[in-house]
Amino acid sequence: MRLTVICLVLFFFTGYAQNKNIRRADAYFEVGQFRNAVKYYERGLRKNNSWETYYKLSKCYRKLNRPDLMVLYLQKIKEKGSLSAQQTFELGQALKMVGRYGEAKQLFQNLLKTNPDNMEYLLEKHACDSAMVWNKKPAKHIKILNLDFVNTEYSEISPFPFENSLIFSSNREKFVRNRAGNGDELPYYDLYKIPDINDPKILPFASSVNSKAHESSASLDEKG
């Protein structure tokens, strides 16, 4: 009898600890601290491997730019039962991001069977078609160079050539003034310029343009 009581007490406290992990993860999830949320969801999975926990993990990894892990947890939901239309769409997007275009296309086609007028589904299907075509074409006339003085461990995106200079957006820590509070726990994007592409010198763009929010995807008119 005493052994039974001890076992029940241990079971109660183990279950409470696991639920505590999930509650803590949910709290981090709600305020957009996705790295912390992942840590506690994965601890809680030892006892609570519900589809809701898997789905929140997939959402965290979407924010953290890990489509491979999005695929993992969305497929775990699929193993437990059927995916909702939204979850199927998100799985298709994740598969597309990791280069599994055929599988992604099939999911978008399945969604279009039940909702043929949905433009998002149609555009994603066409994107998969285009990617599969591009992958088959030999890149004989394309040479890719790594600008190692530009690329960092952070993100450099949206390059825009202007005369002999290059403008791009980055969330590099080196120049950041404020960290983002949008859940990815990375700095905000700002615009940068390389005045001369042959001279590896990077400068922040005009202070009148860069702000405490994100700046990206620039374009210039004929006056610069």
C-alpha positions as CSV (number, residue, x, y, z in Angstrom):
1,M,0.0,0.0,0.0
2,R,2.8,2.4,0.9
3,L,4.6,1.6,-2.4
4,T,1.4,2.4,-4.3
5,V,1.1,5.8,-2.5
6,I,4.7,6.6,-3.3
7,C,4.2,5.7,-7.0
8,L,1.1,7.8,-7.2
9,V,2.9,10.8,-5.6
10,L,5.8,10.4,-8.0
11,F,3.4,10.2,-10.9
12,F,1.6,13.3,-9.8
13,F,4.7,15.4,-9.4
14,T,6.2,14.1,-12.8
15,G,2.9,15.0,-14.5
16,Y,2.9,18.4,-12.8
17,A,6.4,19.1,-13.9
18,Q,5.6,18.2,-17.5
19,N,2.5,20.4,-17.5
20,K,4.6,23.2,-15.9
21,N,7.0,23.0,-18.9
22,I,4.1,23.3,-21.3
23,R,2.6,26.2,-19.4
24,R,5.9,27.9,-19.3
25,A,6.4,27.3,-23.1
26,D,2.9,28.7,-23.8
27,A,3.8,31.8,-21.9
28,Y,7.0,32.3,-23.9
29,F,5.1,31.5,-27.1
30,E,2.4,34.2,-26.4
31,V,5.1,36.9,-26.0
32,G,7.0,35.8,-29.0
33,Q,10.1,34.4,-27.3
34,F,10.2,31.4,-29.6
35,R,13.6,30.0,-28.7
36,N,12.6,29.8,-25.0
37,A,9.3,28.3,-26.0
38,V,11.0,25.6,-28.0
39,K,13.2,24.6,-25.0
40,Y,10.2,24.1,-22.7
41,Y,7.9,22.5,-25.3
42,E,10.6,19.9,-26.1
43,R,10.9,19.2,-22.3
44,G,7.2,18.8,-22.0
45,L,7.0,16.4,-25.0
46,R,8.3,13.6,-22.8
47,K,4.8,13.3,-21.3
48,N,2.6,15.6,-23.4
49,N,3.2,14.7,-27.1
50,S,-0.2,16.1,-28.2
51,W,-0.8,17.5,-31.6
52,E,-1.2,20.9,-30.1
53,T,2.3,20.8,-28.7
54,Y,3.6,19.6,-32.1
55,Y,1.8,22.4,-33.9
56,K,3.1,25.1,-31.6
57,L,6.6,23.7,-32.1
58,S,6.1,23.9,-35.9
59,K,5.0,27.5,-35.5
60,C,8.1,28.3,-33.3
61,Y,10.4,26.8,-35.9
62,R,8.7,28.8,-38.7
63,K,9.6,32.0,-36.8
64,L,13.1,30.7,-36.2
65,N,13.6,29.9,-39.9
66,R,13.9,26.1,-39.5
67,P,11.6,24.7,-42.1
68,D,13.2,21.3,-41.7
69,L,11.9,21.1,-38.2
70,M,8.6,22.5,-39.3
71,V,8.3,19.5,-41.6
72,L,9.2,17.1,-38.7
73,Y,6.5,18.3,-36.3
74,L,3.8,18.8,-38.9
75,Q,4.4,15.3,-40.1
76,K,4.1,14.1,-36.5
77,I,0.6,15.7,-36.3
78,K,-0.2,13.8,-39.6
79,E,0.9,10.5,-37.9
80,K,-1.7,11.2,-35.1
81,G,-4.5,11.9,-37.6
82,S,-5.4,14.1,-40.4
83,L,-4.1,17.7,-40.9
84,S,-6.4,20.7,-41.1
85,A,-6.3,22.7,-44.3
86,Q,-4.2,25.3,-42.7
87,Q,-1.7,22.8,-41.3
88,T,-1.5,21.1,-44.7
89,F,-0.8,24.5,-46.3
90,E,1.9,25.2,-43.8
91,L,3.4,21.7,-44.4
92,G,3.4,22.4,-48.1
93,Q,5.2,25.7,-47.6
94,A,7.8,24.0,-45.3
95,L,8.4,21.2,-47.9
96,K,8.9,23.8,-50.6
97,M,11.4,25.7,-48.5
98,V,13.5,22.6,-48.0
99,G,13.4,21.8,-51.7
100,R,10.9,18.9,-51.7
101,Y,8.9,20.5,-54.5
102,G,7.1,17.4,-55.7
103,E,5.7,16.6,-52.3
104,A,4.8,20.2,-51.7
105,K,3.0,20.5,-55.0
106,Q,0.9,17.4,-54.3
107,L,-0.3,19.0,-51.0
108,F,-1.3,22.2,-52.8
109,Q,-3.1,20.2,-55.5
110,N,-5.0,18.3,-52.8
111,L,-6.0,21.6,-51.2
112,L,-7.1,23.0,-54.6
113,K,-9.5,20.1,-55.0
114,T,-11.6,21.2,-52.1
115,N,-11.0,25.0,-52.6
116,P,-10.2,25.6,-56.3
117,D,-10.6,29.4,-56.0
118,N,-8.0,29.9,-53.3
119,M,-5.3,32.1,-54.8
120,E,-2.7,31.2,-52.2
121,Y,-2.9,27.5,-53.0
122,L,-2.7,28.2,-56.7
123,L,0.4,30.5,-56.4
124,E,2.2,28.0,-54.2
125,K,1.5,25.2,-56.7
126,H,2.9,27.3,-59.5
127,A,5.9,28.2,-57.4
128,C,6.7,24.5,-57.1
129,D,6.3,24.0,-60.8
130,S,8.7,26.9,-61.5
131,A,11.2,25.6,-59.0
132,M,11.2,22.1,-60.5
133,V,11.8,23.6,-64.0
134,W,14.6,25.8,-62.8
135,N,16.3,22.8,-61.1
136,K,16.4,20.9,-64.4
137,K,18.0,23.8,-66.3
138,P,21.8,23.7,-66.5
139,A,23.3,26.9,-65.1
140,K,25.8,27.2,-68.0
141,H,25.7,31.0,-68.2
142,I,25.4,31.7,-64.5
143,K,28.4,32.2,-62.1
144,I,27.7,32.6,-58.4
145,L,30.3,34.4,-56.4
146,N,30.3,34.5,-52.6
147,L,30.9,38.0,-51.4
148,D,32.5,36.9,-48.2
149,F,33.1,40.4,-47.0
150,V,29.3,41.0,-47.1
151,N,27.9,37.6,-46.0
152,T,27.8,37.1,-42.2
153,E,26.2,34.6,-39.8
154,Y,23.2,36.9,-39.8
155,S,20.9,37.6,-42.8
156,E,21.8,39.6,-45.8
157,I,18.9,40.0,-48.2
158,S,17.4,42.1,-51.0
159,P,20.5,43.3,-52.9
160,F,19.9,46.3,-55.1
161,P,22.6,47.4,-57.6
162,F,22.9,51.2,-58.3
163,E,25.5,52.3,-60.6
164,N,28.8,50.9,-59.2
165,S,27.4,50.5,-55.7
166,L,25.3,47.8,-53.9
167,I,22.5,48.4,-51.4
168,F,21.3,45.6,-49.3
169,S,19.4,44.8,-46.0
170,S,20.8,43.0,-43.1
171,N,20.1,42.3,-39.4
172,R,23.8,42.0,-38.6
173,E,24.7,42.5,-35.0
174,K,27.7,44.7,-35.8
175,F,25.7,47.8,-36.6
176,V,22.5,47.2,-34.7
177,R,21.1,49.7,-32.2
178,N,18.0,48.0,-31.1
179,R,17.2,44.3,-30.8
180,A,13.9,43.2,-32.3
181,G,10.9,42.3,-30.1
182,N,9.1,40.4,-32.8
183,G,9.9,36.9,-31.6
184,D,12.8,35.9,-33.7
185,E,15.2,37.3,-31.1
186,L,17.4,38.8,-33.8
187,P,18.1,42.5,-34.5
188,Y,16.0,44.6,-36.8
189,Y,16.9,44.9,-40.5
190,D,18.6,48.1,-41.7
191,L,19.8,49.2,-45.1
192,Y,23.5,49.2,-45.9
193,K,25.6,50.2,-48.9
194,I,28.8,49.3,-50.5
195,P,29.9,52.5,-52.3
196,D,32.2,50.6,-54.7
197,I,31.7,46.9,-55.3
198,N,35.4,46.5,-55.9
199,D,36.2,48.0,-52.4
200,P,35.0,45.9,-49.5
201,K,33.8,48.7,-47.4
202,I,30.3,48.5,-45.9
203,L,28.5,51.6,-44.5
204,P,25.1,52.0,-42.9
205,F,22.6,53.7,-45.3
206,A,21.3,57.2,-44.6
207,S,20.2,57.8,-41.0
208,S,17.2,59.5,-42.4
209,V,16.0,56.2,-43.8
210,N,17.2,53.7,-41.2
211,S,14.9,53.7,-38.2
212,K,14.1,51.6,-35.1
213,A,11.9,49.4,-37.2
214,H,12.8,47.1,-40.2
215,E,14.1,48.5,-43.5
216,S,14.4,46.2,-46.5
217,S,13.8,45.7,-50.2
218,A,15.0,49.1,-51.3
219,S,14.5,50.7,-54.8
220,L,15.8,54.0,-56.1
221,D,14.5,56.4,-58.6
222,E,16.5,58.1,-61.3
223,K,17.7,60.8,-58.9
224,G,19.0,58.2,-56.4
